[in-house]
Amino acid sequence: MGVNRRHHFVFMRDAARMAAILVLAGSVALGARAQAQNPTSAADPFWGSVTAQPATGEALKLSLDDAVKRGLKNNLGLKEVESEEQTLHGEKNEVLQEFLPTIALTGDSGYDMHDLATFGFSPKVLQEFAPLFPGGKLPPGLSNITRVGLTDGQIHYNQILFSGPVIAGWKAAGAAEHAAYFHKMSARGEVVQRVATAYLRAIADESEVENARALVAQAHVLEDHAHAAHEAGTAANLDELRARVELEAQQQALIAAENQQAKDLILLKREIGIDPGQVIELTDPAPYSELAEQMPEQVRALAYRSRQDYQNLQNQVVEYKSLHTAYRSQRLPSLSFNSYYGTSTVNGVGTHGNFSAVGTLSFPLFREARLRGDEDASQAQLDAVNAQLADLRDHIDEQVRAALLDVNANKQLVDVARSNVDLATRAVSDETDRVNAGVDDNLPLVTAQATLATAESNQVESLYQYNVSKLLLARVAGVMEQQYRVYLGR
């Protein structure tokens, strides 16, 4: 859902620097489970986080909202995106400086000694000037070595009054900053989706563990009953062996469920910045509510208004248009103003003021090959972004329709899974009564228990998939951060 963000931010940084380079150098230069088994922040920074605090001895109670808040605060991928936005904001301020006057104050004071002979005034040459002085003689004490103390102070003022590339570069930098903002908001939606999905996965694991423990307890009762019946001579040894095999099978399933739960909790903690060794207790149950029926046209219209990646591309179009204008405006003249005022004092006697004011109008005469090359390249970049925007519009339509289909299908799967659990529970109850009454051996009961275990596991998984599909619909609509609670029915 989006474009290559790393490439985009590199480009935006070049765009933000463009105006300054134009002024200083006189040219333009730019340039199926939701979690993987072994995710790493090296491959995807959104799998990483900054650990906020060390593990404590007390269990940390964690709700879904708490987990989302921690993810938005500590997620590594989001922190990187926020840093890139700050970088773009700083570089936009750098471009702003090109519209503002530059004022500098300088001052210096020094003491200089000069040998007049090095300037061609040897003692012999100086004697030729003797008739010009009173008495026809040089003043006494006149030396070829002169000593001068000079104190000088100046204030400089420089400002660009008009430059087409600088104006267009400012617009491009503003669009790049807006694109960075929408990328950050899209990243926040990504964090919410990942954290909520990981939390729901952990809840589903909890349900799996609870179901497995219940089946182990039930299998214990069956094994005790079969053992007692065998000891009493009312049941065959095969019934006892069969009950013992069923018990050990359920114990294996419980071990696997607890192990999977522990690993998924580690992933959740890694996602939100909690120390992997911290014990946590999930306080929210698995949410279930039917989502109000939505038509593709409604969701698509909402997505066009709310999707951050769509708004991001729209700002990229503005950015590339501004860059294209900047290249074209290199043919326009530029006007700048430079001035300074200073004072100089020699040997502490008297002060002399200096002033300069210069307006510079620059006309580019002939750089047509370079200008046309830059313009054609920027037009190609603009065409590419426009094509991406058109493709994203169609892609949003596809995503909306697919997400609605998944929500509807997973809702039906939840209904079927619940009905299947009810039927399997009744079957176990009936077979238990038959075994206790001595009407049947325990083979049908073992089979019924295995069917119930499968049905309960399917119910947990179908509910998890239903909630995940609703989260995906919220993400597709562009309202993940604002309305994930609504879509989950909380």
Summary of the structure (lengths in Angstrom):
residues: 490
radius of gyration: 39.5
end to end distance: 26.0
largest distance: 154.1
contacts: 1512
relative contact order: 0.13
helix: 67%
strand: 14%
